[in-house]
Amino acid sequence: MKVYFHMAIEGFSNCYVVVNEETREAIIIDPGKLSHEMIENIENENYILSGVLITHNHPSHVRGLKTLCKIYSPIIYASDYDIAGEDTYLLKDDGTFNVAGFDINYYSVPGHTPDSLVYEIGQLLFTGDTLSACMIGTTSSHYSKMLLASNLQAKLACRQTDLFIMPGHGPPSTLAAEKKFNMTFGNARN
């Protein structure tokens, strides 16, 4: 597996191109903006764009999707039908699916938004805005913050600690570091 990182200046959001080097297929996670570099990643290496994974329906994570779908015909995976209508493969609750030769686990973690998802591919957790280095996602109420912290604790804290966190904003982290240093995530288990 190879991962290319791209940052969209609008919203300072992270986008990832994940490539299966054996099948030459690619997945894009949260296309906040479709950039020339992203297209070069796919075209120069002759990758086939098989899927787009959306962590949640905020413009800084989906703004480039419409343009992307004019160029390619990927399957879009999300928890919100409004993202791409009939072209969206709706993911509910928790589960597993396969795209680009990857078995992908997904976890529903509402709190930041009702449709927030975390994707696990190999040793990587693509967390969108739910969990990033030393913080959890912003919420609209105290209840939503408790819900998000509780969902993160229930669904991610039990995962192996050597997983890398690839957030929607900010630098990467590890699950071990978040368990130890992220006060909101760490306090959820008490």
Legacy VTK file of the C-alpha trace (Angstrom):
# vtk DataFile Version 3.0
C-alpha trace
ASCII
DATASET POLYDATA
POINTS 190 float
0.000 0.000 0.000
1.148 3.488 -0.874
-0.453 6.665 0.527
-0.200 10.113 -1.038
-1.088 13.116 1.126
-2.692 16.275 -0.264
-3.857 19.340 1.639
-6.650 21.587 0.403
-5.883 25.166 1.399
-9.603 25.920 1.525
-10.445 24.572 4.958
-6.886 23.274 5.490
-8.249 19.755 5.088
-6.300 16.599 4.405
-7.031 14.367 1.452
-5.431 10.998 0.864
-4.869 8.862 -2.221
-4.405 5.241 -1.146
-2.973 2.890 -3.746
-2.929 -0.882 -3.942
0.356 -1.418 -5.770
-0.567 -4.997 -6.733
-3.892 -4.215 -8.422
-2.886 -0.657 -9.524
-6.189 0.598 -8.077
-6.585 3.760 -6.028
-8.981 5.177 -3.454
-9.369 8.852 -2.596
-10.402 9.783 0.919
-12.121 13.163 1.461
-11.523 15.082 -1.795
-11.760 18.577 -0.307
-10.321 19.903 -3.530
-9.337 18.121 -6.703
-5.786 19.239 -7.383
-3.437 18.863 -10.314
-1.137 16.781 -8.081
-3.913 14.327 -7.232
-4.710 13.760 -10.895
-0.989 13.340 -11.608
-0.771 10.685 -8.872
-3.456 8.705 -10.660
-2.636 9.402 -14.313
1.183 9.265 -14.276
1.149 5.880 -12.560
-1.827 4.553 -14.566
-3.861 3.861 -11.435
-7.545 3.021 -11.701
-9.652 5.137 -9.344
-11.988 2.534 -7.844
-13.528 4.371 -4.924
-13.959 7.568 -2.959
-14.430 7.354 0.795
-16.140 10.272 2.529
-15.718 10.656 6.289
-18.503 13.269 6.602
-20.455 15.782 4.575
-18.646 19.078 5.160
-17.521 21.189 2.178
-13.841 21.011 3.159
-14.043 17.230 2.695
-16.317 16.888 -0.351
-15.846 20.076 -2.401
-13.777 18.298 -5.086
-16.108 15.314 -5.460
-18.284 16.732 -8.234
-15.276 17.519 -10.444
-13.667 14.174 -9.603
-16.792 12.350 -10.774
-16.739 14.245 -14.081
-13.302 12.785 -14.799
-13.588 9.306 -13.284
-16.386 6.888 -12.386
-15.536 5.726 -8.869
-17.948 4.213 -6.382
-18.608 6.725 -3.594
-18.845 5.369 -0.046
-20.488 7.555 2.587
-23.091 7.646 5.317
-25.018 10.584 3.824
-27.141 10.084 0.703
-26.937 13.819 -0.116
-23.244 13.539 -0.954
-23.783 11.998 -4.378
-27.375 10.774 -4.431
-27.880 7.513 -6.270
-24.139 7.255 -6.931
-23.489 6.858 -3.191
-23.042 3.441 -1.661
-24.564 4.090 1.767
-22.686 2.804 4.784
-24.623 2.393 8.026
-23.528 1.359 11.499
-20.192 -0.526 11.409
-19.030 -3.026 8.826
-16.554 -4.138 6.195
-16.419 -3.785 2.429
-13.812 -4.389 -0.248
-12.628 -1.866 -2.799
-9.368 -1.652 -4.755
-8.367 -5.006 -3.292
-8.501 -3.659 0.289
-10.720 -4.995 3.029
-11.917 -1.784 4.664
-13.499 -1.671 8.099
-15.702 1.312 8.818
-17.094 2.658 12.055
-19.999 5.050 12.554
-18.900 7.704 15.074
-21.567 10.426 15.235
-20.929 13.503 17.327
-18.969 15.867 15.093
-21.664 15.266 12.468
-24.431 12.639 12.368
-22.797 10.988 9.327
-19.184 10.795 10.618
-17.307 7.633 9.666
-13.817 6.313 10.399
-12.187 3.975 7.863
-9.553 1.385 8.754
-7.276 0.214 5.938
-4.412 -1.969 7.094
-2.604 -0.106 9.896
-4.226 3.237 9.046
-7.296 4.896 10.564
-8.734 7.681 8.407
-10.630 9.622 11.054
-11.927 12.700 9.250
-12.769 15.290 11.897
-13.647 12.838 14.669
-10.114 12.371 16.045
-6.872 14.198 15.353
-3.622 14.898 17.189
-4.560 15.596 20.823
-8.169 16.583 20.129
-11.532 15.272 19.099
-13.792 16.949 16.553
-15.761 20.077 17.266
-19.371 19.581 18.256
-22.478 21.727 18.517
-23.389 20.838 22.105
-22.153 19.231 25.289
-24.296 16.178 24.480
-22.680 15.835 21.017
-19.218 16.077 22.585
-20.074 13.314 25.071
-21.558 11.222 22.239
-18.443 11.621 20.087
-16.072 10.830 22.966
-18.151 7.791 23.900
-18.271 6.520 20.289
-14.516 6.986 19.871
-13.880 5.124 23.105
-16.218 2.259 22.226
-15.073 1.830 18.630
-11.413 2.890 18.523
-9.922 2.528 22.006
-10.230 -1.252 21.753
-8.252 -1.312 18.491
-4.551 -2.223 18.474
-2.402 0.703 19.611
0.039 0.549 16.691
-2.556 2.009 14.298
-1.709 5.324 12.643
-4.298 8.095 12.662
-4.680 9.995 9.403
-6.973 12.910 10.355
-9.047 15.270 8.252
-7.048 18.238 9.591
-3.594 18.514 11.117
-0.698 16.078 11.419
-0.887 12.290 11.658
-0.772 10.606 15.043
-1.000 7.126 16.502
-3.739 5.496 18.513
-1.221 4.882 21.313
-0.375 8.609 21.482
-4.044 9.588 21.521
-4.822 7.128 24.320
-1.988 8.592 26.350
-2.115 12.326 25.561
-5.562 13.215 24.190
-7.373 14.352 27.337
-10.901 14.125 25.863
-10.327 10.721 24.255
-8.452 9.405 27.308
-11.038 10.749 29.764
-13.865 8.987 27.924
-12.798 5.669 29.444
-13.178 6.966 33.042
LINES 1 191
190 0 1 2 3 4 5 6 7 8 9 10 11 12 13 14 15 16 17 18 19 20 21 22 23 24 25 26 27 28 29 30 31 32 33 34 35 36 37 38 39 40 41 42 43 44 45 46 47 48 49 50 51 52 53 54 55 56 57 58 59 60 61 62 63 64 65 66 67 68 69 70 71 72 73 74 75 76 77 78 79 80 81 82 83 84 85 86 87 88 89 90 91 92 93 94 95 96 97 98 99 100 101 102 103 104 105 106 107 108 109 110 111 112 113 114 115 116 117 118 119 120 121 122 123 124 125 126 127 128 129 130 131 132 133 134 135 136 137 138 139 140 141 142 143 144 145 146 147 148 149 150 151 152 153 154 155 156 157 158 159 160 161 162 163 164 165 166 167 168 169 170 171 172 173 174 175 176 177 178 179 180 181 182 183 184 185 186 187 188 189
